[in-house]
Amino acid sequence: MSDELRYQMTEEMAELFEEDGFEDISDGGIELDEDRYEHFRTVADPGQTLIRIDKFLVDRMNNATRSRIQQAAEAGAIFVNGLPVRSNYRIKPGDVVTLELLRPRRELEIIPEDIPLDIVYEDDVLLVVNKPAGLVVHPGHGNYTGTLVNALAYYLRDDPEYDPMDPRLGLVHRIDKDTSGLLVVAKREEAKSDLCKQFYYKTTHRSYRALVWGRFDYPIGTVTGNIGRDLKDRLQMAVFPPDGDIGKPAVTHYEVLEELAYVSWIECRLETGRTHQIRAHMKHIGHTLFADERYGGDQILRGNNTANYRRFVQNCLATCPRQALHAKTLGFRHPITGEEMRFDSDLPADLTALLERWRTYITYASEGREYY
């Protein structure tokens, strides 16, 4: 499998293990004589080394933990060359691996929807969009309409070569629903293939701005640690040892741009692009993103317990009621011309207002006045 196809497949499989159908796997397992439906298929490369099937699949299915794959195998849902296997089966070159469940996959119909888009750049083969917070990127998990993909289908409805149902076109990468910022979209197959290769080989440039709880001991640093599904809370990602078998390698570089009383405004640069990478890495080192409800950032994690301070923080949360994270810059080599492309985006209004509240808080505190 080529590198760009592997990256592309990983992106397309990001939702699979979250589907309701995976709950078909229970302690009772799946009987061989029951009707089964294929949800995933991959073929081992001719040069594939002998490794366990759970480790083989976790590298090919985003959002799938080894424990979840092991559960699927023990339930009889993982097949190799048409026969069910256990999680300790060792993959050999040419093996055909499938995940088969008791119900068919939900077939999504991408309905074009007239949703406003902030197009930063566009040419014949790609476009760069500045996604607002609150907009889901891809249909799934109960968000089957009203997504960025639906908006792109409408925006490009008159382009005869753009088919929103064609996985060889469209989004090259993703950001979370409540994260704002830049994304690149491929309008042509050759563009997506080349861009996927750039993301796979980590030659793209991506930097984020984030407001996090606490002050750092050092203004510049790097967080290294595998990221995988939290073993206790599947809605969160967790950080595991970089030399372990759990999770996928992830590296985040950070630099403190401004200290604001009990929070810090930082830049994060990604070497990898794992699910919730910045959110999980920052929590791991004790600097949870401000207002990040899923990771506990909507609680007062630094500061004092006075009524006025609690009121101030609540007003800050009302100003920016989502994780304080913005994908500010994006850089890549143009897939056709080879030109180095660099894009920057302004901070959205909610983050700008949030920063001003913290700056005003510092000013008032220095003058001995209360601000909330």
C-alpha positions in Angstrom: 0.0 0.0 0.0 1.4 3.4 -0.9 2.1 6.0 1.8 -0.6 8.4 0.6 -3.2 5.7 0.4 -2.3 4.6 3.9 -2.7 8.1 5.2 -5.9 8.6 3.2 -7.4 5.3 4.5 -6.5 6.3 8.1 -8.5 9.5 7.7 -11.4 7.8 6.1 -11.5 5.1 8.9 -11.5 7.7 11.7 -15.2 7.1 12.4 -15.5 3.4 12.0 -15.0 2.1 15.5 -17.3 4.8 16.8 -20.3 3.5 14.8 -23.3 2.0 16.7 -22.8 -1.2 14.8 -19.7 -2.1 16.6 -21.9 -2.7 19.6 -22.9 -5.9 17.7 -19.7 -7.3 19.2 -20.6 -8.8 22.6 -19.4 -11.5 24.9 -21.5 -13.9 22.9 -19.5 -13.3 19.7 -20.6 -13.6 16.1 -21.5 -17.0 14.7 -20.1 -18.2 11.4 -23.5 -19.0 10.0 -24.9 -15.6 10.7 -25.1 -13.0 7.9 -22.1 -10.7 8.2 -21.3 -7.4 6.5 -17.8 -6.2 5.7 -16.9 -2.9 7.3 -13.2 -2.8 6.7 -10.7 -4.6 4.4 -6.9 -4.4 4.0 -4.2 -6.6 2.4 -0.8 -7.1 3.9 2.1 -5.9 1.7 4.3 -8.5 0.1 7.1 -7.4 2.4 5.0 -7.5 5.6 6.9 -8.8 8.6 5.3 -11.2 11.0 3.4 -9.2 13.7 0.3 -9.7 15.7 -2.9 -8.8 14.0 -4.0 -6.4 16.7 -0.8 -4.4 16.3 -1.1 -4.6 12.5 -4.7 -3.2 12.5 -4.1 -0.5 15.1 -1.7 1.2 12.7 -4.2 1.1 10.0 -7.5 2.1 11.7 -7.6 5.4 13.3 -9.5 5.7 16.6 -9.2 1.9 17.1 -7.3 0.8 20.2 -5.6 -2.5 20.5 -8.0 -3.5 23.3 -11.0 -2.8 21.0 -9.4 -4.8 18.2 -8.7 -7.6 20.5 -12.3 -7.6 21.7 -13.4 -7.7 18.0 -11.1 -10.6 17.3 -12.2 -12.6 20.4 -15.9 -12.0 19.4 -15.1 -13.5 16.0 -15.4 -10.3 13.9 -11.8 -10.2 12.6 -11.2 -12.5 9.6 -8.0 -13.4 7.7 -8.5 -15.0 4.3 -12.1 -15.6 5.1 -11.6 -17.3 8.5 -12.0 -15.8 11.9 -8.7 -15.4 13.9 -7.8 -14.5 17.5 -5.9 -11.3 18.4 -2.6 -13.2 18.6 -2.7 -14.3 15.0 0.5 -13.2 13.2 0.0 -11.4 9.9 1.8 -12.8 6.8 2.5 -11.2 3.4 -0.6 -11.2 1.3 -3.1 -11.9 4.1 -6.5 -10.4 3.4 -7.9 -8.9 6.7 -11.5 -7.9 7.1 -13.7 -6.7 9.9 -17.2 -8.1 9.6 -20.3 -7.2 11.7 -23.9 -8.2 11.9 -25.3 -5.2 10.1 -24.3 -3.2 7.0 -22.4 0.0 7.2 -24.4 3.1 7.2 -24.2 4.5 3.7 -23.9 8.3 4.0 -25.5 10.4 1.4 -23.7 13.8 1.2 -26.4 16.4 0.8 -25.2 19.7 -0.5 -26.1 22.5 2.0 -25.8 26.2 1.6 -23.6 26.8 4.6 -21.3 29.9 4.5 -17.6 29.2 4.0 -14.6 31.3 4.7 -12.4 30.5 1.7 -8.9 31.7 2.3 -7.4 30.4 -1.0 -8.7 28.5 -4.1 -7.4 27.4 -7.4 -8.2 24.6 -9.9 -7.1 21.7 -7.7 -7.5 22.7 -4.1 -8.9 25.2 -1.6 -8.0 26.3 1.9 -10.9 27.0 4.3 -11.0 28.7 7.7 -13.4 26.6 9.7 -15.4 28.3 12.5 -15.8 26.6 15.9 -18.9 24.6 16.2 -18.9 23.2 12.6 -18.4 19.5 12.4 -16.0 18.5 9.7 -17.4 15.2 8.4 -20.8 13.5 8.8 -21.1 10.9 11.4 -22.0 10.3 15.1 -25.5 11.8 14.7 -24.1 14.8 12.6 -25.2 13.6 9.2 -26.0 17.1 7.9 -24.7 20.6 8.6 -21.1 19.6 8.3 -18.1 21.1 6.4 -18.4 18.3 3.9 -22.0 19.2 3.2 -21.0 22.8 2.8 -18.2 21.9 0.3 -20.7 19.8 -1.7 -22.8 22.8 -2.2 -20.0 25.2 -2.8 -18.5 23.0 -5.5 -21.8 21.8 -6.9 -21.1 23.2 -10.4 -17.6 21.6 -10.6 -18.2 18.5 -12.8 -15.0 16.8 -11.5 -15.8 17.1 -7.8 -17.9 14.3 -6.3 -18.4 14.6 -2.5 -18.9 10.9 -2.3 -15.6 10.1 -3.9 -13.0 9.4 -1.1 -10.2 10.3 -3.6 -11.3 13.9 -3.2 -12.1 16.3 -0.4 -10.7 16.8 3.0 -7.1 15.9 3.5 -7.0 16.3 7.3 -9.4 17.2 10.1 -9.8 19.3 13.2 -12.3 18.9 16.0 -15.8 20.4 15.9 -15.0 23.1 18.5 -11.6 23.9 17.2 -11.4 26.8 14.6 -8.9 27.3 11.9 -7.4 26.2 8.6 -8.0 23.1 6.5 -6.9 22.1 3.0 -9.4 20.5 0.6 -8.4 18.6 -2.6 -10.7 19.2 -5.6 -8.8 16.7 -7.8 -7.5 13.2 -7.2 -3.9 14.0 -8.0 -3.9 16.8 -5.5 -5.2 14.7 -2.6 -2.8 11.9 -3.4 0.2 14.3 -3.2 -1.1 16.2 -0.1 -1.7 12.9 1.7 1.9 12.0 1.0 3.0 15.3 2.5 1.0 14.8 5.6 2.2 11.2 5.9 5.9 12.3 5.6 5.3 15.2 8.0 6.6 17.8 5.6 3.6 20.1 6.1 3.6 23.0 8.6 0.8 23.4 11.1 0.7 25.7 14.1 -2.0 26.4 16.6 -2.8 29.0 19.2 -4.1 27.9 22.5 -5.0 29.3 25.9 -4.1 26.8 28.7 -4.3 26.8 32.4 -1.2 27.5 34.4 2.3 28.9 33.8 5.2 26.9 32.3 8.5 26.4 34.0 10.2 26.8 30.6 9.0 29.0 27.8 9.8 26.5 25.1 9.4 22.7 25.2 8.3 19.5 23.5 5.8 16.9 24.5 6.4 13.4 23.3 4.1 10.5 24.1 1.9 8.0 22.3 -1.8 9.0 22.0 -4.5 6.5 22.2 -8.1 6.1 23.4 -8.3 6.5 27.2 -8.7 3.2 28.9 -11.4 4.4 31.3 -13.1 7.1 29.2 -13.5 6.4 25.5 -14.5 10.0 24.8 -11.0 11.2 25.8 -7.6 10.4 24.4 -4.7 9.7 26.8 -1.0 9.8 26.6 1.1 6.6 26.9 4.8 5.9 27.0 6.5 6.6 23.6 8.2 3.2 23.6 5.1 1.3 24.4 2.5 -0.7 22.4 -0.5 1.5 23.3 -1.4 4.5 21.1 0.4 6.1 18.2 3.5 8.2 18.3 2.8 12.0 18.7 5.1 15.0 19.1 3.9 18.5 20.0 6.3 21.5 20.3 5.1 24.5 22.2 6.2 28.1 22.9 4.8 30.5 25.5 3.7 33.7 23.8 2.1 35.5 26.8 1.5 34.8 30.4 -1.8 36.1 31.7 -2.2 35.6 35.4 -3.3 32.0 35.8 -3.3 31.0 32.2 -0.8 31.0 29.3 -1.2 31.9 25.6 0.9 29.5 23.6 1.8 28.4 20.1 1.8 24.7 19.4 3.5 23.1 16.3 2.6 19.6 15.3 5.0 16.9 14.0 2.1 14.5 14.0 -1.7 14.9 13.7 -3.3 12.5 16.2 -6.9 12.8 17.4 -7.1 15.5 20.2 -3.2 15.7 20.1 -2.8 19.1 21.6 -5.7 18.7 24.0 -4.3 15.4 25.3 -0.6 16.4 25.4 -1.4 19.7 27.3 -3.5 17.9 29.9 -0.7 15.3 30.3 1.8 18.0 31.3 -0.7 19.8 33.6 -1.8 22.6 31.3 -5.3 21.6 30.2 -6.8 23.9 27.5 -9.0 26.6 28.9 -12.8 25.9 28.5 -12.1 22.3 27.2 -15.1 20.6 28.8 -14.2 17.1 27.8 -10.8 17.3 29.5 -11.8 19.3 32.5 -10.7 22.7 31.3 -14.1 24.3 32.1 -13.3 24.0 35.8 -11.1 26.5 37.7 -7.7 24.7 37.6 -5.5 27.7 38.7 -6.1 30.9 40.7 -8.0 31.6 43.9 -11.4 30.6 45.3 -12.9 34.1 45.8 -16.4 34.8 44.6 -15.2 37.5 42.3 -12.6 35.3 40.7 -15.1 32.5 40.2 -17.5 35.0 38.6 -14.7 36.3 36.3 -13.9 32.7 35.1 -17.5 32.0 34.5 -17.8 35.2 32.4 -14.7 34.0 30.5 -16.3 30.7 29.8 -19.4 32.5 28.6 -17.2 34.6 26.2 -15.6 31.5 24.7 -17.7 28.4 25.5 -15.4 25.9 23.7 -11.8 24.8 23.9 -9.5 27.8 23.4 -7.8 26.3 20.4 -7.3 27.7 16.8 -5.4 26.2 13.8 -3.8 29.5 12.9 -1.2 28.6 10.2 -1.0 25.9 7.5 1.8 25.3 5.0 2.4 22.7 2.3 4.0 22.3 -1.1 1.5 22.9 -3.9 0.8 19.4 -5.4 0.9 20.6 -9.0 3.2 23.6 -9.2 5.6 22.7 -6.4 5.3 26.2 -4.9 5.6 26.5 -1.1 2.3 27.7 0.2 1.8 29.4 3.6 -1.5 30.5 5.0 -2.3 32.5 8.2 -5.7 33.2 9.8 -7.0 35.8 12.2 -8.1 34.8 15.6 -11.8 34.4 15.8 -13.8 36.9 17.8 -14.4 34.6 20.8 -10.7 34.0 21.4 -9.8 37.6 20.8 -12.4 38.7 23.4 -11.2 36.0 25.8 -7.6 37.2 25.7 -8.8 40.8 26.3 -10.7 39.7 29.4 -7.6 38.1 30.9 -5.4 41.2 30.0 -8.0 43.5 31.6 -8.0 41.2 34.6 -4.2 41.7 35.0 -4.5 45.5 34.6 -7.3 45.7 37.2 -5.4 43.5 39.6 -2.2 45.6 39.3 -4.4 48.6 40.3 -6.0 46.8 43.2 -9.4 46.7 41.5 -11.8 43.9 41.0 -12.7 42.8 37.5 -15.1 40.1 36.6 
